[in-house]
């Protein structure tokens, strides 16, 4: 058994401060729409439901937005690192190891992501990363292409350290810090919706077929 925590930053100040959008009403409503239509159904519809979903928000986020994020008992909203740790201690089984999975608020999991993470959480006895293959989904064109970034921003870490921060560094820097086990299945989608901060759709990449029902997405 593992304590599986999915860690998401919704509008935390440190990740969006240079864009000055994290408290803008229009930006919040747009991100909430993406969250409710794509992100949340893919997480809450997982076949293996033994996980906790930690969502970091800015402390000044309106209650109206927070209430629309907190749509399931597995969702735990927090505002700082100490709150995150206190929640982890309260809901974890401290006799078992932890897996912390990095997941953006506009990304999408395939419905067997948590099951695959669980199945590959004992490859090594000590601390290591679990990485996956993923695809890019251009919403406006309804096109999918394979992405090849290693380690991906969907990376997870298996650890015995309850204080571990999966956002401690840029995901591309992790290859020099940890052993990495790679799951070759495409277990996630990076959503390209026109207002991404950094991700873009590669028109020259190989196009692939994806069944969105495997991600609990209905368009």
C-alpha positions in Angstrom: 0.0 0.0 0.0 1.1 3.6 -0.7 -0.1 7.0 0.3 -0.6 8.6 -3.2 -0.9 12.4 -3.3 -1.6 14.2 -6.5 -0.1 17.7 -6.1 -1.6 20.6 -8.2 -1.0 24.3 -8.2 -4.2 26.1 -9.2 -3.2 29.8 -8.7 -0.3 29.8 -6.3 1.5 33.1 -6.4 5.0 31.8 -6.8 4.2 29.9 -10.0 2.3 32.7 -11.8 3.7 35.9 -10.2 5.5 37.1 -13.3 2.3 36.9 -15.3 0.2 38.8 -12.6 -2.8 36.7 -13.3 -3.3 34.5 -10.3 -6.0 36.7 -8.8 -7.5 38.2 -11.9 -11.2 37.4 -12.1 -11.3 36.6 -15.8 -8.2 34.4 -15.6 -9.6 32.5 -12.5 -12.9 31.8 -14.2 -11.2 30.6 -17.3 -8.9 28.3 -15.4 -11.8 27.0 -13.4 -13.7 26.2 -16.6 -10.7 24.1 -17.8 -10.3 22.5 -14.4 -14.0 21.4 -14.2 -14.2 20.3 -17.8 -10.9 18.5 -18.3 -8.7 18.2 -15.2 -11.2 17.2 -12.4 -13.1 14.6 -14.4 -9.9 12.8 -15.4 -8.7 12.7 -11.8 -11.9 11.9 -9.9 -12.8 9.3 -12.5 -9.7 7.2 -11.9 -10.3 3.4 -11.7 -8.1 3.3 -8.6 -9.6 5.8 -6.2 -7.0 5.4 -3.4 -5.4 8.8 -3.6 -5.5 12.3 -2.1 -5.6 15.4 -4.3 -3.8 18.4 -2.8 -4.5 21.7 -4.6 -2.5 24.8 -3.8 -4.3 28.2 -4.1 -3.4 31.7 -3.2 -4.7 32.7 0.2 -6.6 35.6 -1.4 -8.6 33.4 -3.8 -12.3 34.2 -3.5 -14.4 31.7 -1.6 -16.6 31.3 -4.6 -13.7 29.9 -6.6 -12.5 27.7 -3.7 -16.0 26.2 -3.3 -16.1 25.3 -7.0 -12.7 23.6 -6.7 -13.6 21.6 -3.6 -16.0 19.2 -5.3 -14.9 16.0 -3.8 -13.8 14.7 -0.4 -10.5 13.6 -1.8 -9.7 17.2 -2.7 -7.7 19.2 0.0 -7.1 22.9 -0.6 -4.1 24.5 1.1 -2.4 27.8 1.0 1.2 27.2 2.2 3.7 24.4 2.7 3.0 24.0 6.4 -0.7 23.5 5.7 0.2 20.9 3.1 2.4 19.0 5.6 -0.3 19.1 8.3 -2.9 17.7 6.0 -0.5 14.9 4.8 0.2 13.9 8.4 -3.5 13.9 9.3 -4.8 11.7 6.4 -1.8 9.5 5.7 -1.0 6.0 6.9 2.5 6.7 8.3 3.5 3.0 8.1 3.5 3.1 4.3 5.6 5.0 1.7 4.5 8.0 -0.2 4.1 8.8 -3.9 3.7 12.5 -4.9 2.6 13.2 -8.4 3.0 16.5 -10.2 -0.1 17.6 -12.1 -1.2 21.0 -13.5 -4.7 22.3 -13.2 -5.2 22.2 -17.0 -3.8 18.7 -17.6 -5.6 15.4 -18.0 -5.0 11.8 -16.7 -5.9 8.6 -18.4 -8.3 6.7 -16.2 -5.7 4.1 -15.1 -3.0 6.6 -14.2 -3.2 6.0 -10.4 -3.4 2.2 -10.9 -0.2 2.3 -13.0 1.6 4.4 -10.5 0.6 2.0 -7.7 1.7 -1.0 -9.8 5.1 0.6 -10.3 5.7 2.0 -6.8 8.0 -0.8 -5.6 10.5 -1.1 -8.4 13.2 0.1 -6.1 13.4 0.1 -2.3 14.9 3.6 -2.0 13.7 7.0 -3.4 13.1 7.2 -7.1 11.1 9.0 -9.8 8.3 7.4 -11.8 7.9 9.1 -15.2 5.3 8.4 -17.9 4.8 9.0 -21.6 2.2 11.6 -22.5 0.6 13.3 -25.5 -0.4 16.9 -26.4 -4.0 17.7 -27.2 -4.8 20.8 -29.3 -8.3 21.7 -28.2 -9.1 24.0 -31.0 -8.0 21.6 -33.8 -8.9 18.3 -32.0 -5.5 17.0 -32.8 -3.1 14.8 -30.7 0.6 14.4 -31.0 3.2 12.5 -29.0 5.5 14.5 -26.6 9.0 13.5 -25.8 10.2 15.5 -22.8 12.2 13.6 -20.2 11.5 13.8 -17.3 8.0 15.0 -18.1 6.0 17.5 -16.0 3.8 14.5 -15.0 6.6 13.0 -13.0 6.0 11.3 -9.6 8.3 10.5 -6.8 8.2 7.5 -4.5 9.7 8.3 -1.1 9.6 7.6 2.6 9.8 11.4 3.3 6.4 12.8 4.1 7.8 16.4 3.6 9.0 15.8 0.0 8.0 18.5 -2.5 7.5 17.3 -6.1 7.8 21.0 -7.1 11.2 21.5 -5.5 12.8 22.0 -8.9 12.0 22.2 -12.6 11.0 18.7 -13.8 13.7 18.7 -16.5 16.4 18.9 -13.8 15.3 15.8 -12.0 17.3 13.4 -14.2 20.5 14.5 -12.5 19.1 14.0 -9.0 17.2 10.8 -9.0 16.9 7.3 -10.4 14.0 7.2 -12.9 11.7 4.4 -13.8 9.8 5.1 -17.0 6.3 3.8 -17.7 6.0 3.6 -21.5 2.2 3.9 -21.6 0.7 7.3 -22.6 -1.0 8.0 -19.3 -1.7 11.8 -19.6 -2.6 14.6 -22.0 -1.1 18.1 -22.0 -4.0 20.4 -22.9 -3.2 23.2 -25.4 -6.0 25.7 -25.1 -4.7 29.0 -26.4 -3.8 30.6 -23.1 -1.0 28.2 -22.0 1.9 29.8 -20.1 4.6 27.8 -21.8 3.3 24.6 -23.6 2.7 24.6 -27.3 1.4 22.1 -29.8 4.1 20.8 -32.2 2.6 20.8 -35.7 5.5 18.8 -37.0 5.2 16.0 -34.5 3.6 12.7 -35.3 -0.1 12.8 -35.0 -1.8 10.0 -33.0 -5.3 8.8 -32.2 -6.6 9.2 -28.7 -10.0 8.0 -27.3 -11.0 10.8 -24.9 -13.4 8.4 -23.1 -10.3 6.7 -21.7 -9.7 10.1 -19.9 -13.3 10.6 -18.8 -13.6 13.6 -21.1 -16.8 14.3 -23.1 -16.7 17.1 -25.8 
